[in-house]
Amino acid sequence: MTDWGSWIGRSIVQCDMLTPASLARFRATIDSDMGGDVAAQAIHWCLCLPDAPTATLGPDGHPLRQDDSGSFMPPIPLPRRMWAASDVRFLAPIVAGAAIARTSTVAAIKEKTGGTGPLVFVEVAHETRADEVIAVQERQTIVFRAPAPAVPPAQAPAPAGDPDLSDWKWRRDVVPTEAMLFRYSALTFNSHRIHYDLPYTTGEESYPGLVVHGPLTATLLLDLAQRELGANALTRFTMRALAPAFVGEPIHLVGRAKDDGWEMAAIGPDGRTIMAAEAKA
């Protein structure tokens, strides 16, 4: 166990602006039918982006984590990184032209051991302001894992016929393409190679194909809620990433009423749950 106490409470402030052009590109990437100046509830993941110089990127395309007083993220010695979960609260809409400021704070660091070896979970609290008004609060969990075993790439699960989705009220089917992943990587300035470099993805990380971004899957679920409930209807959205989705593999985006909100999910063609989510309006 490592003492990460000195990293708890570290903060960083980033500034940005939601331009009409970036909003238009966001909508084009997910084939949104929304217009106007008010952005959809997911645009915050495309703002205040990482801007590490290319020379400082690691073998996987992520910025190297440095053990120095000026770094934000702790230098966790595990190479694989993924977005595991988020709890998002929507407080105000973000409009094109708004000045954006995001404060991010390391809130917790926890070490665990899983079936693939050691795991370190870093929880980051984000507060996003648009024209000085708090628009989004998010508690994001990032997990760091050991290197992938040196084995042949795993095979994508073979579909056993279409999964039974008759219990779900909402449904939209999307097949992510290489172009969609490229566009989303560009929107978020995400250089993680599992989203665009097939030889690296299969050879180094043992995935059967290019991996769909977790935030992209969550964005598509939020887009589904918008199609059903209207723009900026949600007050809260929580999600957990449970399994990877791959290029060319259909994703079934579904939702249904539950208690005082909605249960949502992204489901693969074999019936596995890629992402589980809950939403409130």
Stockholm file with secondary structure:
# STOCKHOLM 1.0

chainA/1-281         MTDWGSWIGRSIVQCDMLTPASLARFRATIDSDMGGDVAAQAIHWCLCLPDAPTATLGPDGHPLRQDDSGSFMPPIPLPRRMWAASDVRFLAPIVAGAAIARTSTVAAIKEKTGGTGPLVFVEVAHETRADEVIAVQERQTIVFRAPAPAVPPAQAPAPAGDPDLSDWKWRRDVVPTEAMLFRYSALTFNSHRIHYDLPYTTGEESYPGLVVHGPLTATLLLDLAQRELGANALTRFTMRALAPAFVGEPIHLVGRAKDDGWEMAAIGPDGRTIMAAEAKA
#=GR chainA/1-281 SS CCCCGGGTTCEEEEEEECCHHHHHHHHHHTTCCCCSSBCCTTGGGGSSCCCCCGGGBCTTSSBCCCCSTTCSSCCCSCCEEEEEEEEEEECSCCBTTCEEEEEEEEEEEEEEEETTEEEEEEEEEEEEEETTEEEEEEEEEEEEECCCCSSCCCCCCCCCSCCCCTTCSEEEEECCCHHHHHHHHHHHTCCCGGGTCHHHHHHTSCCSSCBCCHHHHHHHHHHHHHHHHCTTCCSEEEEEECSCCBTTSCEEEEEEEETTEEEEEEECTTSCEEEEEEEEC
#=GC SS_cons         CCCCGGGTTCEEEEEEECCHHHHHHHHHHTTCCCCSSBCCTTGGGGSSCCCCCGGGBCTTSSBCCCCSTTCSSCCCSCCEEEEEEEEEEECSCCBTTCEEEEEEEEEEEEEEEETTEEEEEEEEEEEEEETTEEEEEEEEEEEEECCCCSSCCCCCCCCCSCCCCTTCSEEEEECCCHHHHHHHHHHHTCCCGGGTCHHHHHHTSCCSSCBCCHHHHHHHHHHHHHHHHCTTCCSEEEEEECSCCBTTSCEEEEEEEETTEEEEEEECTTSCEEEEEEEEC
//
